[in-house]
Amino acid sequence: MMPNFLSSLFKNQNYNADNFFLIAGPCVVESEEITFEIADKVAAICKKFEVPYIFKASYRKANRTSANSFTGLGDDIGLNIIKKVSSTFNLPVLTDVHAHDECALAAEFVDVLQIPAFLCRQTDLLQAAAATNKIVNVKKGQFLSGESMQFAVDKIKKSGNNKVMLTERGTTFGYQDLVVDYRNIPCMQQFDTPVIMDCTHSLQQPNQTSGVTGGNPKLIGTIAKAAIATGTDGLFIETHPNPSVAKSDGANMLPLHLLENLLEQLIKIRKAII
């Protein structure tokens, strides 16, 4: 059953309570035009299938392979575009925060603060995010087991905030690749938190010699289907009308025109297991 703090996010949406929820959007705010196009199309698809939807976009990208990579339009511009998406499409919105002093500012614009996987052990960041009283979604570090995420959950809850979600996004496997251990989904659900499967970042091939992170987007559907069959509560999918020109993580994003068919397949799997 969806916890109250999460169901309250979707109070303005007509959704099927038996469906998984979706967090989706571009990796980063590239422009208002592209951001609005993605939000509009994903929201329409989710409405059609009665899937509860949280729009996602980073206002700043702090973790990039190359110093020459795009990091954002500027904090004020990016956050205001995300806020405008929320008001225009009547959607809850999510963005990443990378340092404790970003949390209070970002919380003025979004409903959910997301902690990147590399930073999931940063105590001051987790506590600052908790202090905003927003929902906090923590991505599991690529270097951690599902069991280890109990400590991240504890840091947030002991700060007085019980609105925690966890996201599986793969585990480091050899060089420049990740592997998904689906045991982490039921494992992390034991912490009394919704668990989300990041279907795009789990296919990253990081630290390529070109200075741009690679990926294997052909397997997004495979990752998503297995996660639904395993009982995940939600899915995280970064999507773009033309991933080949996306300014961040294009190599592992789902082309926007493929999302509708994928969700239709996933809903069928969901119905088969509940």
C-alpha positions in Angstrom: 0.0 0.0 0.0 1.3 3.5 -0.9 2.2 5.5 2.2 0.2 8.6 2.9 3.1 11.0 2.2 3.3 9.6 -1.3 -0.4 9.3 -2.1 -0.8 12.9 -1.0 1.5 13.9 -3.9 -0.9 12.4 -6.4 -4.1 13.9 -4.9 -4.7 15.9 -8.1 -4.2 12.9 -10.4 -6.8 10.2 -11.3 -4.7 7.1 -11.0 -5.1 3.4 -10.4 -3.9 2.6 -6.9 -2.7 -0.9 -8.1 -0.3 0.7 -10.6 3.4 1.5 -9.9 4.3 5.2 -9.8 6.6 6.8 -12.3 9.4 9.4 -11.8 10.4 10.6 -15.3 11.8 13.6 -17.2 15.0 14.9 -18.7 18.3 14.4 -16.9 18.8 18.2 -16.6 16.9 21.3 -17.5 18.2 22.2 -20.9 15.6 24.8 -21.9 12.1 25.6 -21.0 10.8 24.4 -24.3 12.3 20.9 -24.1 11.4 20.6 -20.4 7.8 21.5 -21.1 7.5 19.2 -24.1 8.7 16.2 -22.0 6.4 17.0 -19.0 3.4 17.5 -21.3 3.9 14.2 -23.2 4.7 12.1 -20.2 1.8 13.5 -18.2 -0.6 12.7 -21.0 0.7 9.1 -21.2 0.4 8.6 -17.5 -3.1 10.0 -17.4 -4.1 7.6 -20.2 -2.8 4.6 -18.2 -3.7 5.9 -14.7 -0.1 5.8 -13.6 0.7 8.3 -10.8 3.5 10.6 -12.0 6.3 12.7 -10.6 8.2 15.0 -13.0 12.0 14.9 -12.6 14.7 17.2 -13.8 18.0 18.3 -12.3 18.5 22.0 -12.1 22.2 21.5 -11.7 24.5 18.6 -12.6 27.4 18.5 -10.1 28.7 15.1 -11.0 30.1 15.0 -14.5 32.9 13.0 -16.0 34.4 15.9 -17.9 34.9 19.5 -16.8 33.6 20.5 -20.2 30.2 18.9 -19.7 27.0 20.9 -19.4 26.1 21.5 -15.8 22.9 23.7 -16.1 21.4 27.0 -17.1 22.0 28.5 -13.7 20.3 27.6 -10.4 17.6 30.2 -10.4 16.7 29.6 -14.0 16.6 25.8 -13.6 14.6 25.8 -10.4 12.1 28.3 -11.7 11.5 26.2 -14.9 10.9 23.1 -12.7 8.5 25.1 -10.5 6.7 26.3 -13.7 6.3 22.7 -14.8 4.6 21.9 -11.5 2.1 24.8 -11.7 1.4 24.5 -15.5 0.8 20.7 -15.5 -0.3 20.4 -11.8 2.4 17.8 -11.1 4.6 17.0 -8.2 8.3 17.6 -9.1 11.6 16.3 -8.0 15.2 17.5 -8.3 18.7 16.5 -7.1 20.7 18.2 -4.4 24.4 17.8 -4.0 25.4 19.7 -0.9 23.7 20.5 2.4 23.4 24.2 1.6 21.4 23.5 -1.5 18.6 21.7 0.3 16.7 24.7 1.8 16.8 26.6 -1.5 15.7 23.7 -3.7 12.9 22.8 -1.3 11.2 26.1 -2.1 10.6 24.9 -5.6 10.0 21.1 -5.5 8.1 18.4 -3.7 10.9 15.7 -3.6 14.6 16.1 -2.9 16.8 13.4 -4.4 20.1 12.4 -3.1 22.5 11.1 -5.8 24.0 7.7 -5.4 27.5 8.9 -4.9 26.4 11.0 -2.0 24.1 8.6 -0.2 26.4 8.3 2.9 26.9 12.1 3.3 25.4 12.7 6.8 25.1 16.5 6.6 23.4 16.3 3.2 20.9 13.7 4.4 20.1 15.6 7.6 19.7 18.9 5.7 17.4 17.3 3.2 15.4 15.8 6.1 15.2 19.2 7.8 13.2 20.6 4.8 10.4 18.2 5.6 10.1 17.3 2.0 10.1 13.7 0.7 13.6 12.5 0.4 14.5 10.0 -2.3 17.9 8.4 -1.7 19.6 6.5 -4.5 21.5 3.5 -3.4 25.3 3.9 -3.9 26.8 1.8 -6.7 29.3 0.7 -4.0 26.7 -0.5 -1.4 24.4 -3.4 -0.8 20.7 -3.0 -0.2 21.2 -3.8 3.5 23.6 -0.9 3.9 20.9 1.6 2.9 19.3 1.1 6.4 21.8 3.7 7.7 20.8 6.3 5.2 17.1 5.8 6.1 18.0 6.0 9.8 19.8 9.3 9.4 16.7 10.9 7.8 14.2 9.4 10.1 16.2 10.3 13.2 16.2 13.9 11.9 12.4 13.9 12.3 11.4 13.1 8.7 9.7 9.8 8.0 9.1 10.6 4.3 11.9 8.5 2.7 12.1 6.6 -0.5 15.0 4.5 -1.8 16.1 3.9 -5.4 18.0 0.9 -6.8 20.4 2.0 -9.6 22.8 -0.8 -10.1 26.0 -1.9 -8.5 29.6 -1.4 -9.7 30.7 -4.5 -11.6 34.2 -4.6 -12.9 35.3 -1.7 -15.1 32.9 0.8 -16.7 29.7 -1.3 -16.1 27.0 -1.9 -13.6 24.8 -4.9 -12.7 21.4 -4.9 -11.1 20.8 -7.2 -8.1 17.0 -7.5 -7.9 17.3 -8.9 -4.4 17.8 -5.3 -3.3 14.2 -4.4 -4.0 12.6 -6.6 -1.4 15.6 -6.0 0.9 15.1 -2.3 1.0 11.3 -2.5 1.2 11.9 -4.1 4.6 13.0 -0.6 5.8 9.3 0.5 5.5 10.1 2.7 2.5 8.9 2.7 -1.1 11.5 1.3 -3.4 12.1 2.6 -6.9 14.0 1.1 -9.8 16.1 3.5 -11.8 15.8 1.9 -15.2 18.2 4.3 -17.0 21.1 5.0 -14.7 21.5 1.3 -14.0 22.5 0.9 -17.6 25.2 3.5 -17.4 28.8 2.7 -18.5 30.6 5.3 -16.6 34.0 7.0 -17.0 34.5 6.3 -20.7 37.8 7.4 -22.2 35.9 10.0 -24.3 34.9 11.8 -21.1 31.2 11.1 -21.7 29.4 8.4 -19.8 28.1 5.6 -22.0 25.1 3.4 -21.7 23.0 0.6 -23.1 19.4 2.0 -23.5 18.2 -1.1 -25.5 17.9 -2.8 -22.1 15.7 -0.2 -20.4 12.7 -2.4 -21.1 14.4 -5.5 -19.7 15.4 -3.7 -16.5 11.9 -2.2 -16.0 10.1 -5.5 -16.7 12.2 -7.4 -14.2 11.7 -4.7 -11.6 8.0 -4.8 -11.9 8.0 -8.6 -11.7 10.1 -8.3 -8.6 7.5 -6.0 -6.9 9.1 -2.5 -7.1 6.9 0.3 -6.0 8.0 2.8 -8.6 10.1 3.3 -11.7 12.6 6.1 -12.5 13.1 6.7 -16.2 15.0 9.6 -17.8 13.6 10.4 -21.2 14.2 12.9 -24.0 12.7 13.5 -27.5 16.2 13.1 -29.0 18.7 11.5 -26.6 21.5 11.8 -29.1 21.5 15.6 -28.6 20.6 15.6 -24.9 23.1 17.6 -22.8 23.5 15.0 -20.1 23.2 11.2 -19.9 21.8 10.9 -23.5 23.6 7.5 -23.9 21.3 5.8 -21.4 18.0 7.7 -21.8 14.7 6.3 -23.2 13.6 8.0 -26.5 10.3 9.8 -25.5 8.3 8.1 -28.3 9.0 4.7 -26.8 7.6 5.4 -23.4 3.9 4.8 -24.1 4.4 1.3 -25.4 6.8 0.4 -22.6 4.3 1.6 -19.9 1.5 -0.4 -21.5 3.7 -3.6 -21.3 4.7 -2.9 -17.7 1.1 -2.4 -16.6 0.2 -5.9 -18.0 3.1 -7.4 -15.9 1.9 -5.5 -12.9 -1.6 -6.8 -13.2 -0.3 -10.4 -13.5 1.6 -10.3 -10.2 -0.9 -8.5 -7.9 
